[in-house]
Amino acid sequence: MKKFFLIALTALWLFADSAVERAALLLDDATVRSHKRLIALLFEDDGRFRHGSGYDMVKIASVLKENGLLHLKLPRFETVELTFESGAGNPLFFMKAVDEVLRSLGMASFMSRHARLDGNGFIWRVAFRTDAVPDPVLMAKRFAKRGAEVVDMQRLEGGQWRYRIDMSRARIEAVLVHAGDIRKIVRPVRPVWVDVSKIKNLTIQELPGSHWYADVVVYDKMLRILSIKQNDTRTRYVRLRLPSDAAYVKIGDRFTLENLRSGVKLSARGER
């Protein structure tokens, strides 16, 4: 029965051809029945919600939220599933961006339920226990801060939502450095990501009080690994001559980030 419901709902989503119908796909049945006249009034100007050949689902969700129709509170703690889809691209880059957004919304303890890469792109489904579905409007804004765009969203059964993300202009959250910059990263609780797209050389030095065992990875813009530097002995500093396609450097510790309890100093040289 559940499978039939999801198939029917997906079919409705594919053929919904008005802003009113699209809005209904973000609401529970009870809300649609109780407020159908208000929904019709809010989305009467169909063209206002058009975006290219489709609809601006973030704008539709925003209007529903502003008018108190987007009910996200759940009756009890339960498992919520979010499915994220993206077209062609690097799955690791996509997963990194989704992870950053979820963490920024306070959902650091999610579980990966399903991941699939095929000719249509990449799908990643995650789950977590909560008493409220994450705000889709706020989630879209967090993706937008990283250069990604939520191009479609759909409410499925219960606490299940599906998002389609355009990652063509996306970037990950990282410390941006320019030539001549000297930056201190104090007491990192996660590996430090540095945007090195503007520089040719980077020196990483442990701050007094740290006892660093270097774990440094250089990536291109799609998070393909270009080089790795790992030390099993204490590392005072690492000097990197960056390749022309280097975009990010991830700084961690070979064993535990506790070894970087005081942090590191970054020195950037050579304008690119």
N, C-alpha and C positions, 0 to 999 in steps of 0.2 A: 504493500500500500504506500509506504514511504517513497519507494522508487517511482511509483506511478505519479505521486504528487510532485516530486522534483522534476520529472519529465514534462508534466503539464505546465508547471510554473516556468520552466525554461522556454517552452514553446510560446507562452504568453509574452515573456520578455522579448523574444526574437521578433514578434509581430506587433508589439505595442507601437502604435503610430500616432500618438498624441501625447502632449505634456501631461494631460490628466491621467492617461493610462500608465505613463512612466512613473508619475507620482505614486499611483496606487501600488506599484511594485516595491515601494519602500515602506509600505504601511501594513499593519496587521489587518485582517478581515474586519474585525470589530470597529476599528477606526474608520475604515472606508465606508462601512454601512452607516455609522453614526454621523459622519461629516461629509457625505458625498456632495451636498450642495456647496459647502464651503470650499471643498477641493476643486469643484468645477469652476467656482468663481475665481479662486486664486490662480488657476492655470488656464483661464479663458483666453488670454492672449498667447496663443501657442508659439507664435514667432519669437516672442521674448525669450523663450527657453531653447530655441534652436541653436545648435553648434555644428557648423558644417552640414553634413548630411544626416546628423543624428541630433541628440539632445544633450544639453549640459546638465548631467545628473547631479553635479555638486551644487549648481544653482537651484535645482529643484529640491534637493535635500535641505538647502539653506532656508528656502521659503517655508517648507514644512516645519522645520525647527523653530523659525521665528514665530510661527502661528500655533505652536504647542501641539503639533500633530505627530511629531517624530518621537514616538514612545520607545525608549531604550532600556528602561528599568525592567528587570526580570522579577518574577514573583518570589524567587529563591535563588540561592547560589546554584549554578549549573554549568555544564560545559558549553562554552561558546566556540564555534569554529569559524575562522575567517579564511577564505580562499583568495589568493592573490595570483593574477595571471599577467603575463607580459609576452610581447612578441619576440622576435629574434633578438639575440643578445647573449651576454654572458650570465648564466644562472647565478654564479657566485656574486657578481655585482648586484644583481637583483635582490638576492637573499640578504646581502649586507644592508641595502637600502631599507628593505622591509624590517629587518632587525632593528635598525636605528629608529625607525618610526614607532615601532611597538614599544621599545624601551622608553622613548620620549613620552609615551602615553601611560607609562607605569606598568607595562606588561612585559617584564623581563623574564618571567617564569613560564613561558609558553612551551608547548610541546609540538614538535613537528609530526604531523599525521600522514602527510602524503606529499611526494614531489615527483614530477614527471616532465621530461623534456621530449618534445616531438616536433614535427614539422610546423606546427602552429605556434610554437613558443614554449614557455615554461610555466608550470602551475605549481604553486606551493600552498599547502593547507596546514594551518597551525590551530592549536586548540589550547584553552586555558579555562580555569574555573573563575567565575565572576558572578556578580548579581546585577550587572548592567552591560549591555552591548556597547563597545567603544563608539564614541560619537563619530559618524562618518564624515561630517563636515570638518571637524577638527583633524581627523586623520588625513583628509585631502589637503588641508593647509600644511600639515607636517611634510607630506610628500612634496608639495609645491616648494617648500623651503629648500629642498634638495634637488630642485630642477626637474622633478618627476611630476606627471599629471595623471590624476584619476580621470579616465575617459569614460568609465562606466561603472555602475555599482548596482547591486541587486540584493534584495532581502530574500532569503530562502526560507526554509522551515525553521521555526523556533529561533534560536540564537545564532543562526548561520547566515553569513553575508559573503558576497563575492565581489571582488574589486578587479577591474582591469586597469593596468598602469602603463602609461607611455613613458619609457625610460630613455628615449632618444637624446634628451638633454640633461639627464640626471647626473648628479655628482654625489659623492658620499661625504659625510661629516668629517672634516679633517682640519688640522691647524694649517692655515695658509701662510707660507713664508716667501719673502722676496729677498733678492740679493742684498746683503748687508744686515739682514735681521739677526738679532740674537734674542732667543726666546727661552724662558724657563718653564718647564712643565713640572709642577710640584705635586707630589703624592698621587700619581695616577692609580686609578682603581681598575682600569682596563687597559689593554694595549693602546698605545698612542698612535694615531694616524696623522700623517703630515702630508699636505698637498705640496709637492715639489715641482709642479708643472712650470714654475717661473724661474727655476734656478738650475745651475749646473753641478754644484757641489754642496754637500751637507755634512757637517761634523756633529756627532752626537756624543756628549760627554756626561758621565755620571756626576751628580751633585754630591757634595760632602754628606756623608751619612748613608749613601747608597752603597750597595755591594753587588754590582751588575754583572750578569752573565749574558752577554749580548744575544739577542734573537731579533734580527733585523731583516725585513723582507722588502724588496723593491718591486713595485707593480706598475703596469701600464694603466691606461685609463679604464680598461675593461677588466681590471684586476687579474690579468695574466701575469704570472711571476716572471720577473726578469733576472733577479739574483737573490741569494740568501746568504746572510752572514750569521753564523752561530758559533758561540764559544763555550767550552766547558770549563774555562778558567776565567777569573775575574777580568772584566773589561773596563778600562778607564775611559776609553773613547773609541769611536769608530768614525773613520773618514770615508765618505762615499763620493766617488766620481760618477755622476748619474748619466745613464744613457739618454739619448735624445728623446726617446719615447717614454721615459719615466714620468709617472703621474703621482704616485703615492708611495710613501714609505711607512711601514708599520713597525713600531718599536715595542718590543716586549722583553721578557726575561726567559732564559732557557729553562728555568725551573719554577720560579714563582715571582709574581709582581711585588711581593714583600721585599725582594732584593732591591727594588727601585723605590723604597719608601720615601726617600728625599726627592726623587725625581731626576730629570735630565736637563741639560742645556743644549739648545739647538743653535748652530751657527751656520747661516746660509751665505753662499758666495756664488758669484757668476750669474749674471742676468741671462735669461733665455728668451 
